[in-house]
Amino acid sequence: MAGKKMKFGTKAIHAGLEPDPATGAVMTPIYQTSTYHQESPGNHKGYEYSRSSNPTRSALEKNLASLENGNYGVCFGSGVAAIDAILKLLKSGDEVLSTNDLYGGSYRIFTKIFAQFGIKFNFVDMSCMEDVEKHVTSATKLLWVETPTNPMMSIIDIKAASVIARKHELILAVDNTFASPYLQNPLDLGADIVMHSVTKYIGGHSDLVMGALITNNNELAEKLYFIQKVQVLYVVPKIVFWP
Ligand SMILES: Cc1ncc(COP(=O)(O)O)c(C=O)c1O
């Protein structure tokens, strides 16, 4: 993975960026195109259609993956769209164990959108992980941790959550928006997926809305890229750099 050995500041500036193959530009251009030329069907330079992937978004995805010590970054048009993609890993009858203190928009998408498709959400106090384990059932598939929480700034022990996740074969997803990758790297603590509202600290200047998922798990990455391809919708309008 590009940039794994670099320090944080160097990664923020350089990770994922290669000189533009067409011109040699050292800063990745914004490719304002929906479609890419193919010499013959399927014979192209790695890009076909900008929803599936495009060089600008790929550079951002590699950069954010590097900041979270992950192998794969998957970007979306908002933090909520990134959460939506994680929930699409599930199916009707599956259960989610979530912290009971979390961003209102996450609660809204859980209870008002995905609950109506037969996914069950249990909201529990995650200050004591031993208590959390009592709520795991045979249908539980996802452990949803937000730490620090918005708005209460409660802290959840990600390492302890990962022990439960491994034991019960759950996906551990951590909303790391409020800590930012500068202060906390959930993959290093055993999480399977890190989620960011890039809109917040990573964006840094209140001038964009964006979401990101980062993982080291090949199988999850493949599924998330597929969900991104069928769902989202976004040519990143600018590359964000750590302020
Ligand atoms: C902790 C947290 N997660 C997710 C989101 C949703 O992100 P977005 O507003 O980019 O859709 C927010 C937004 O405030 C948030 O604070």
The ligand as an SDF file (V2000), in Angstrom:
LIG
                    3D

 16 16  0  0  0  0  0  0  0  0999 V2000
  -20.2280   11.4210   13.4050 C   0  0  0  0  0  0  0  0  0  0  0  0
  -20.8620   11.6920   12.0830 C   0  0  0  0  0  0  0  0  0  0  0  0
  -21.0450   10.6610   11.2320 N   0  0  0  0  0  0  0  0  0  0  0  0
  -21.6270   10.8470   10.0250 C   0  0  0  0  0  0  0  0  0  0  0  0
  -22.0820   12.0860    9.6170 C   0  0  0  0  0  0  0  0  0  0  0  0
  -22.7410   12.2330    8.2820 C   0  0  0  0  0  0  0  0  0  0  0  0
  -21.8920   12.8300    7.3590 O   0  0  0  0  0  0  0  0  0  0  0  0
  -22.3590   13.7830    6.1510 P   0  0  0  0  0  0  0  0  0  0  0  0
  -22.9900   15.0000    6.7450 O   0  0  0  0  0  0  0  0  0  0  0  0
  -21.0920   14.0490    5.3950 O   0  0  0  0  0  0  0  0  0  0  0  0
  -23.3570   12.9870    5.3330 O   0  0  0  0  0  0  0  0  0  0  0  0
  -21.8930   13.1830   10.4660 C   0  0  0  0  0  0  0  0  0  0  0  0
  -22.3540   14.5140   10.0570 C   0  0  0  0  0  0  0  0  0  0  0  0
  -22.4910   15.4280   10.8740 O   0  0  0  0  0  0  0  0  0  0  0  0
  -21.2730   12.9760   11.7330 C   0  0  0  0  0  0  0  0  0  0  0  0
  -21.0850   13.9870   12.6010 O   0  0  0  0  0  0  0  0  0  0  0  0
  1  2  1  0
  2  3  1  0
  2 15  2  0
  3  4  2  0
  4  5  1  0
  5  6  1  0
  5 12  2  0
  6  7  1  0
  7  8  1  0
  8  9  2  0
  8 10  1  0
  8 11  1  0
 12 13  1  0
 12 15  1  0
 13 14  2  0
 15 16  1  0
M  END
$$$$
